[in-house]
Amino acid sequence: MAEITAGRNQLTFDIVIQAAPEDVWAAVATSEGTQATLFGCTMQSTFEPGARIEFRGQGADGDNTLHVYGFVRSYEPNHEFAYEQHAAPAYDPHHETNYCDMHFRILPEGETTRLILTCDWTAGNAGYEHAKATYPESDYMDGIKRFAESR
């Protein structure tokens, strides 16, 4: 179960996973991991800071529907991954100004790995209220844990 810290428009999830840092990284920063944890979506990017990142999967436009897009902020394999995340235009008419900064930190702790995910939403972003209400029992964090521990 994740520990949640609520801030103004920020939630922090802190979870210990019985897996190596490489397996936790695979859960959050590879298409194989995102397909297992994010509704079947693949992740596409060059992962260079500033590069566009897209999450695509089954949807209204077929198998390659854009669900989420953003821009990479940092990418240090097995340690840190951060990106600005926007809902696709089909989901949010204010997608350009409504976004969430996603920041994953992976910290080895002996035989386990601590994953700290900080999500910081823009003011007025409805995604924050939704996440605040549903993430204490986060299916996403549970999915990351299951994926990493099964590798």
N, C-alpha and C positions, 0 to 999 in steps of 0.2 A: 504494500500500500504506500502510496506517495505521501510525503509530507507537503502540505500546501501552505504557502505564506502569501497572504493577500496584501497588496499595496493599493495605491490610487487606481491604477489601471494595469496592475501587474500581478501575475501569479507565478510562484516558484514551486516547482515539483522536485523533490529530492528523494531518490529511491536507490536502494542498494540491490544490485543484481548479481546473482551467482554465476558470473560469466567473466571471461577475459575482456579487456577494453576493446579488442578487435571485434569481438562478437557484438558488443553494445554499439560500436561504430557502425557495423554492418546493418544494425536495426534502424539507425537514424539517418544514415548518409549513403545508402545504396538503394537502387531500384528494387532489388530483391527484398530488402527490409521494408521499404515504403509500401510495396504491394501487399505485404503481410500485415502492416499496421495502419495503413491509411486507405481503407476502402478499395484496395486493388489498384491504386494509382502508382504509376512509375514516376521517377524523378529524372528530369533532364536538365543538364547544365554542364558547362566546362569547369565550374566550381572555382574559377578565379574571382577574387574580390571585385565586385561591381558587375559580374556576369549575371545574366538573367537565369532564373531557375523556374521550372514549370513542373507541376504535378498534373499528370494526365491519366485518364482512365475511362471506363465505361460511363456513358452519360447521354444526354440529349443529342449530342453530335456524333454518336457512335463510340467506337473503342478508343478514340484519341481525343476525347472531350477535355478541354482545359478546365480544371477545377480551381486551381490555385496557381498564382505566379508571384514572382518577387525578384529580389536581387541579393546575391551572396555578399555577406559582410566579412566573414572570415571562414577559413577552411583549413584546419590543421588535422590531418588524419589521425584517428584514435585519441584525439585530445579535445578539439573544439570545432564546432560548426555553428555559424550564425547566419541568418538571412532575414530579410524583410519579406513578409508574407501578405499578399493581397488576395482576397476572394476574386475569382474570375468575374469579368463584366456581366455575365449572365446571372450571377448571384447577388451582385451589389452594384447599384448604379453609381455609387460613390467610391468605387474600388480604387481609384487613384489616390484618394486622400485617406481612406480607411485601411489601416494595415496593422499588422502585429509583428513586432521584432521577436524572432524565435532564436534563443541562444542555448545550445546544448554544451555542457561541459562534462567530460568523461575523466574520472579520477580513479586510478587503481588503488585498491585498499586490500592488500594481501591477496587472498584467493577470490575476492569479490571486486566489483566495480561500482562506484557511486556515479549515478547520472543525475545531474542537476539541469533542469530545463527551466529557463526563465522566459515568460511570455509577457511582452509589454505592448498593450494596445493603445492606439491613438484615442484621444478623448472622444466620447460619443460613439465609439465602435460597438455595435450590438454584439459582436463576437465575444467581448469581454464578459458581459452579463451571462451569456450562454455558457461560456467556459467556467465561470465562477460557480454557476448552479450545477453543472454536470461533472466537472473534473475532480471533485473529491473522490469520486469512484471512477477515475479516469480509465476508460477502455483503451485509450491511446497508450498511456504509460504501462498498463497491464500487457498490451500487445507487444510493446518494446521488450518488456521483461521476458515474456513467453518466447519471443523470437530469439533473443540473445541466449537464453538458457537452453534452448533446444539445439543450438549449433554444436 
